[in-house]
Amino acid sequence: MTSGRGLGRAFGWLWAAYAVSALGTRLAFDAFALIAVVVLHAGATEVALLAASGLAVGAVVAVPLGAWVEFRRKRPVMIAADLIRCAALLSIPAAFALDGLALGQLLVVSVVVATADITFGAASGAYLKSLVPPEDLLAANGRFEATTWTTTALGPPLGGFAVGVFGPMTTVLVDAVSYLLSALGIRAIGGREGQQSDRQQAGRHQPPPGTPSGLRMSDLPAGWRHILGHPTLRPLFLNTVLVNALIMAPAPLLAVLMLGQLGFPPWQYGLAFAVPCLGGLLGSRLSRRLVARHGRRRVLLTAGTLRALWPVGLAFIGPGTPGLLLVMAVEFGLITCIGVFNPVLATARLDQTPPDRTTRTLTAWSITGKTATAAATALWGLLAALTGTRAAIALAGVLLLATPLLLPRHELAADRSVLK
């Protein structure tokens, strides 16, 4: 097994590239919504449309890209995705400086960035599988998960401060530069792709004999066919898509409840969600130890069940310090469970997907998740109008209580690989 001190130079560069782009993204958290409101004076409906449409259209555009990328070398795709995101984001401050920024441009950029996000995520997952031995995949995914929650805890407060001091374009510029640095980091990995691990011939990313070089329509649904036909991935897929949608859909309503009806100041609202992200760091650090002790199936079942129990508590938020502490406690418990669950899920997904279908599988997973979240967010906005903000938040929490029924109950075939 690879030394506990590191997973090799190549992984170090990949991890560094992810860390810098993740920090840039978290610094620019809700930057488009902020620009739409502060600079373009958009209303609530326009802001909601911007958030949902960019995500949904980007997911649709990414469908053929998953099949196209499958048999191509992943590093050039990842570098291209980073550079595209950098250029798209730079167009916003450029248009602002020329007094030509419009809501339509924000929508186009959000679609481009969402498409590149999905493409990069799928390519990087396949590349990681070629870069790291199977027994180290969980450790690698744990580091990515820890980085995600660390940057999530630090980024939004720092980004808010930067916007307050330097203006609304600051974090967009920083995010664009972070993608440029990510591209440079991935390029610095060097070597011939696929040769970092001789045991992983998937890294060559060449089509099997007889595979045509052009894109076929029959290639597009291959990722979904693999997921839905797999006895382990199918329930994990249905569970995670539903759980993520039900967690994210009430998020705008929670902001309305806390900032509007309950009168929390913005800094308390930010603090309520920044501090609990430390739970994600804790959970990601614990995930590998828990798997080694209890096995992957039990960890997925336990963490997956526990994460569904917390959000219903958000319906009982009250004003003042007790309400703030309740939000922080609920979010800390939820995020800790997610921090344990996500790297184990990511490892199981890579472990049980053949190399020639990895990119399409990850693309299909991401597209479905983003589309479901966009649809659920729009639906919960309508529910809030009909039933009230608190009732809609409570409904999402109650529905989450049923999601553990979708988790796989049988042993995972590849459990042995993470127990070594």
matplotlib code that plots the C-alpha trace (Angstrom):
import matplotlib.pyplot as plt

x = [0.0, 1.2, 2.8, 0.5, 2.5, 1.5, 0.0, 2.8, 3.9, 1.3, -1.6, -0.1, -0.3, -3.9, -4.9, -3.2, -5.1, -8.4, -7.7, -6.9, -10.0, -12.2, -11.1, -11.8, -15.2, -16.1, -14.8, -17.2, -20.1, -23.4, -21.4, -23.8, -26.8, -25.0, -24.1, -27.6, -29.1, -26.5, -25.3, -28.2, -31.0, -32.7, -35.7, -36.2, -37.8, -34.9, -32.3, -34.1, -34.3, -30.6, -29.7, -32.0, -31.6, -27.8, -27.6, -30.3, -29.1, -25.5, -26.5, -28.2, -25.3, -22.9, -24.8, -22.9, -19.6, -19.5, -19.5, -17.1, -14.6, -14.7, -12.0, -9.9, -7.0, -8.3, -5.6, -6.1, -9.9, -9.4, -7.0, -9.4, -12.3, -10.3, -9.3, -12.9, -14.2, -11.4, -12.2, -16.0, -15.7, -13.3, -15.9, -18.1, -15.7, -14.7, -18.3, -18.8, -15.8, -17.2, -20.7, -22.1, -23.0, -26.5, -28.5, -28.3, -24.5, -24.6, -27.0, -24.7, -21.6, -23.5, -24.3, -20.8, -19.3, -21.9, -21.1, -17.4, -17.9, -19.6, -17.1, -14.1, -15.6, -16.2, -12.7, -11.0, -12.7, -11.6, -8.1, -7.9, -8.7, -5.8, -3.5, -4.0, -3.9, -7.4, -6.4, -5.6, -8.8, -10.6, -7.6, -7.5, -11.2, -11.0, -8.5, -10.7, -13.6, -11.6, -10.5, -14.1, -15.3, -12.2, -12.6, -16.4, -15.8, -13.2, -14.3, -17.7, -16.7, -13.5, -15.4, -18.0, -15.3, -13.5, -16.7, -17.4, -14.0, -13.2, -16.6, -18.8, -16.4, -13.6, -14.5, -15.3, -11.8, -10.3, -12.4, -11.2, -7.5, -8.0, -9.0, -6.0, -3.8, -5.6, -4.9, -1.2, -1.2, -2.7, -0.2, 2.6, 1.8, 3.7, 4.5, 2.5, -1.0, -1.9, 1.7, 1.6, 0.2, 1.1, -1.7, -4.3, -4.5, -7.6, -5.4, -4.6, -8.2, -8.1, -11.2, -11.4, -10.8, -13.6, -14.8, -15.5, -13.7, -16.8, -19.6, -22.6, -26.0, -26.0, -23.0, -24.9, -27.0, -24.3, -23.6, -27.2, -27.5, -24.5, -25.8, -29.4, -28.3, -25.9, -27.3, -25.1, -24.8, -28.5, -29.7, -26.7, -27.6, -31.3, -30.5, -27.8, -29.8, -32.9, -31.0, -29.0, -32.1, -34.1, -31.2, -30.5, -34.1, -35.0, -31.7, -33.2, -36.2, -34.0, -32.2, -35.6, -36.7, -33.5, -32.7, -36.2, -38.8, -36.4, -34.2, -30.8, -28.0, -26.0, -22.9, -24.8, -26.3, -22.9, -21.5, -24.3, -23.2, -19.4, -18.6, -20.5, -18.3, -15.6, -17.8, -17.1, -13.4, -13.9, -16.0, -13.7, -10.8, -12.8, -14.2, -11.2, -10.8, -14.5, -14.4, -11.3, -13.1, -16.7, -16.6, -17.9, -21.4, -22.0, -20.5, -22.6, -25.7, -25.0, -23.7, -26.4, -29.1, -27.8, -27.5, -31.2, -32.2, -30.8, -32.5, -36.0, -34.7, -34.4, -38.1, -38.0, -35.6, -36.5, -35.0, -31.9, -29.1, -31.1, -32.1, -28.6, -27.2, -29.9, -29.0, -25.3, -25.9, -28.2, -25.8, -22.7, -24.4, -25.6, -22.2, -20.2, -22.3, -21.9, -18.2, -18.1, -20.5, -19.2, -15.6, -16.8, -19.5, -17.0, -14.7, -17.4, -18.6, -15.1, -14.4, -17.5, -17.4, -15.3, -12.5, -14.2, -17.4, -16.1, -16.5, -20.0, -21.0, -19.7, -21.2, -24.6, -24.5, -23.6, -26.2, -29.0, -28.1, -27.8, -31.0, -32.9, -31.6, -32.6, -36.1, -36.6, -35.4, -38.1, -40.8, -40.0, -40.3, -43.8, -44.6, -43.4, -45.8, -48.7, -47.9, -45.4, -41.7, -41.4, -43.9, -41.9, -38.7, -40.4, -41.7, -38.3, -37.0, -39.8, -39.3, -35.6, -36.4, -37.6, -34.4, -32.4, -34.8, -33.0, -29.5, -28.1, -28.5, -26.2, -22.4, -20.4, -18.4, -15.3, -15.2, -11.9, -10.1, -10.5, -9.9, -6.4]
y = [0.0, 3.5, 5.3, 7.1, 10.2, 10.6, 9.1, 10.1, 13.2, 13.0, 12.7, 15.6, 17.9, 16.7, 17.4, 20.8, 21.7, 20.6, 22.5, 25.8, 25.6, 24.5, 27.5, 29.9, 28.4, 28.7, 32.3, 33.0, 31.3, 32.9, 35.4, 35.3, 35.9, 38.7, 40.4, 39.9, 41.6, 44.3, 45.2, 44.3, 44.9, 41.6, 40.4, 37.1, 35.4, 36.3, 35.1, 31.8, 31.4, 32.1, 29.5, 26.7, 27.3, 27.4, 24.1, 22.4, 23.5, 22.8, 19.3, 18.7, 20.0, 17.7, 14.6, 14.0, 15.1, 12.2, 9.7, 11.9, 12.1, 8.4, 7.2, 10.4, 11.2, 12.8, 15.4, 17.5, 17.4, 18.6, 21.3, 22.5, 22.5, 24.7, 27.1, 27.4, 28.1, 30.7, 32.5, 32.4, 33.9, 36.6, 37.8, 39.0, 41.6, 42.5, 43.3, 45.1, 47.3, 48.2, 48.8, 46.0, 43.3, 41.9, 39.1, 37.1, 37.0, 35.7, 32.9, 31.9, 31.9, 29.8, 27.2, 27.1, 26.8, 24.1, 22.1, 22.3, 21.4, 18.1, 17.3, 18.0, 16.0, 12.9, 13.1, 13.7, 10.7, 8.4, 9.9, 9.4, 5.7, 5.4, 7.4, 5.7, 1.9, 0.5, 0.1, 3.8, 5.1, 5.7, 7.6, 9.8, 10.5, 11.2, 13.9, 15.5, 15.4, 17.0, 19.7, 20.4, 21.0, 23.0, 25.4, 25.5, 26.6, 29.3, 30.4, 32.1, 34.3, 35.4, 35.9, 38.0, 40.2, 40.6, 41.7, 44.2, 45.7, 45.4, 45.1, 42.4, 41.4, 40.5, 36.9, 36.2, 37.3, 35.1, 32.1, 32.6, 32.8, 29.6, 27.7, 28.9, 27.7, 24.4, 23.9, 24.7, 22.2, 19.4, 20.1, 19.9, 16.3, 15.4, 12.0, 10.0, 9.5, 6.0, 5.1, 6.5, 3.1, 0.0, -1.9, 0.5, 0.2, 2.3, 5.3, 4.9, 5.7, 4.0, 2.5, -1.3, -3.0, -2.3, 0.8, 3.5, 6.8, 8.9, 9.6, 7.3, 8.1, 4.6, 5.7, 8.4, 6.4, 3.8, 5.4, 5.3, 1.7, 0.7, 2.4, 1.2, -2.4, -2.7, -4.1, -1.9, 1.3, 1.5, 1.9, 4.2, 6.3, 6.7, 7.4, 10.1, 11.9, 12.0, 13.0, 15.7, 17.2, 17.2, 18.8, 21.5, 22.3, 24.0, 26.0, 29.2, 28.9, 28.6, 31.8, 33.5, 32.1, 33.1, 36.4, 37.6, 36.2, 35.5, 38.5, 37.0, 39.4, 38.2, 37.5, 35.1, 33.4, 32.8, 31.7, 29.2, 27.3, 27.9, 26.5, 23.2, 22.5, 21.4, 18.4, 17.5, 17.6, 15.4, 12.9, 12.6, 11.9, 9.2, 7.5, 5.2, 4.1, 3.3, 1.3, -0.6, -1.5, -2.0, -2.6, -0.5, -1.7, -1.0, 2.5, 3.4, 2.1, 3.9, 7.2, 7.2, 6.7, 9.2, 12.0, 11.7, 12.2, 15.7, 18.2, 17.8, 19.8, 22.9, 23.3, 24.2, 27.1, 30.1, 33.5, 34.6, 32.6, 29.3, 29.3, 29.9, 27.1, 24.8, 25.4, 24.9, 21.6, 20.3, 21.3, 19.9, 16.5, 16.4, 17.5, 15.1, 12.2, 13.4, 13.7, 10.1, 8.9, 10.7, 9.4, 5.8, 6.3, 7.8, 4.8, 2.3, 3.9, 3.9, 0.4, -1.1, 0.6, -0.8, 1.5, 1.9, 3.2, 5.4, 8.8, 8.1, 6.7, 9.7, 12.1, 10.4, 10.5, 14.2, 15.2, 13.4, 14.9, 18.5, 18.2, 16.7, 19.4, 22.2, 20.7, 20.2, 23.7, 25.1, 22.8, 23.7, 27.4, 26.7, 24.6, 27.5, 29.8, 27.4, 26.0, 28.5, 28.6, 26.5, 23.9, 23.4, 23.0, 20.4, 18.5, 18.0, 16.8, 14.3, 12.9, 12.5, 10.1, 7.6, 7.7, 5.1, 2.5, 3.0, 2.1, -1.3, -4.0, -6.7, -6.9, -4.9, -7.2, -5.0, -4.4, -6.3, -3.6, -1.0, -3.3, -4.2]
z = [0.0, -0.7, 2.1, 4.5, 4.0, 0.4, -2.7, -5.0, -6.9, -9.6, -7.1, -5.2, -8.3, -8.9, -5.3, -5.4, -8.6, -7.0, -3.8, -5.6, -7.8, -4.9, -2.9, -5.8, -6.3, -2.5, -2.4, -5.3, -3.6, -4.8, -6.8, -9.8, -7.6, -5.9, -9.2, -10.5, -7.5, -6.7, -10.2, -12.5, -10.0, -10.8, -8.9, -7.0, -10.0, -12.3, -9.7, -9.2, -13.0, -13.3, -10.7, -12.0, -15.8, -15.7, -13.9, -16.0, -19.4, -18.5, -17.5, -20.9, -22.9, -21.0, -22.0, -25.3, -23.8, -21.4, -24.3, -26.3, -23.5, -22.5, -24.9, -25.0, -22.7, -19.6, -18.7, -21.9, -21.3, -17.7, -18.7, -21.5, -19.0, -16.6, -19.3, -20.6, -17.1, -16.7, -20.0, -19.4, -15.9, -17.1, -19.6, -16.7, -15.2, -18.7, -19.7, -16.4, -17.1, -20.5, -19.0, -21.1, -18.5, -18.8, -17.2, -20.4, -20.2, -16.7, -17.9, -20.7, -18.5, -15.9, -18.6, -19.8, -16.3, -15.4, -18.5, -17.9, -14.2, -15.2, -17.9, -15.6, -12.7, -14.9, -16.6, -13.2, -11.7, -14.5, -14.3, -10.6, -11.1, -13.5, -11.2, -7.8, -7.0, -6.0, -2.4, -2.1, -3.8, -0.5, 1.0, -2.2, -2.2, 1.6, 0.9, -1.8, 0.6, 3.4, 0.9, -0.1, 3.4, 4.4, 1.5, 2.1, 5.7, 4.7, 1.3, 1.7, 4.7, 3.0, -0.2, 1.5, 3.1, -0.3, -2.0, 0.8, 0.5, -3.2, -5.0, -6.5, -9.3, -7.0, -6.3, -9.9, -10.9, -8.1, -9.3, -12.9, -11.8, -9.6, -12.7, -14.6, -11.7, -11.7, -15.4, -14.7, -11.8, -13.9, -16.7, -14.2, -13.5, -16.6, -17.9, -20.3, -19.3, -18.2, -17.2, -13.7, -12.7, -14.8, -13.0, -14.3, -18.1, -17.9, -17.9, -21.5, -22.3, -25.7, -27.1, -27.2, -30.5, -33.0, -31.3, -33.8, -33.3, -33.8, -31.3, -31.7, -30.3, -28.7, -26.6, -24.8, -22.4, -21.6, -18.2, -17.2, -18.4, -16.3, -13.2, -13.4, -14.3, -11.4, -8.2, -6.0, -8.0, -8.7, -5.1, -4.3, -7.3, -6.5, -2.9, -3.5, -6.2, -4.0, -0.8, -2.5, -4.1, -0.9, 1.0, -1.5, -2.6, 0.7, 0.9, -0.6, 1.6, 4.7, 3.7, 3.4, 6.8, 8.6, 6.9, 6.5, 8.9, 11.8, 11.3, 11.5, 10.3, 7.2, 9.3, 11.6, 8.6, 7.1, 10.4, 10.8, 7.7, 7.7, 11.2, 10.6, 7.6, 10.0, 10.5, 6.9, 7.5, 10.6, 8.7, 5.8, 8.1, 9.9, 6.7, 6.0, 9.6, 9.8, 6.6, 7.8, 11.1, 10.0, 6.2, 3.4, 3.4, 7.0, 6.8, 3.8, 5.5, 8.8, 7.5, 4.7, 7.3, 9.8, 7.2, 6.5, 10.1, 10.6, 8.2, 9.6, 12.6, 10.4, 10.5, 14.2, 13.9, 16.2, 16.5, 18.4, 19.8, 20.4, 16.8, 15.6, 17.8, 16.5, 12.9, 13.6, 15.5, 12.7, 10.0, 11.9, 12.3, 8.7, 7.2, 9.4, 8.1, 4.5, 5.1, 6.0, 3.3, 0.2, -0.1, 0.5, -2.1, -4.6, -4.1, -4.5, -7.7, -9.2, -7.9, -9.5, -12.9, -15.7, -17.1, -20.5, -18.9, -16.1, -17.7, -19.0, -15.7, -13.7, -16.3, -16.1, -12.3, -12.2, -14.9, -13.1, -9.7, -11.0, -13.0, -10.1, -7.7, -10.2, -10.6, -6.8, -6.1, -8.4, -7.0, -3.4, -4.3, -5.5, -2.4, -0.2, -1.9, -1.3, 2.2, 3.7, 4.1, 7.3, 6.1, 2.8, 4.8, 7.1, 4.1, 2.7, 6.0, 6.4, 2.9, 3.6, 6.5, 3.9, 1.7, 3.7, 2.3, -1.0, 0.3, -0.8, 1.8, 0.3, 0.6, -1.9, -4.2, -4.1, -0.3, -0.1, -2.0, 0.7, 3.7, 2.7]

ax = plt.figure().add_subplot(projection="3d")
ax.plot(x, y, z, "-o")
ax.set_aspect("equal")
plt.show()
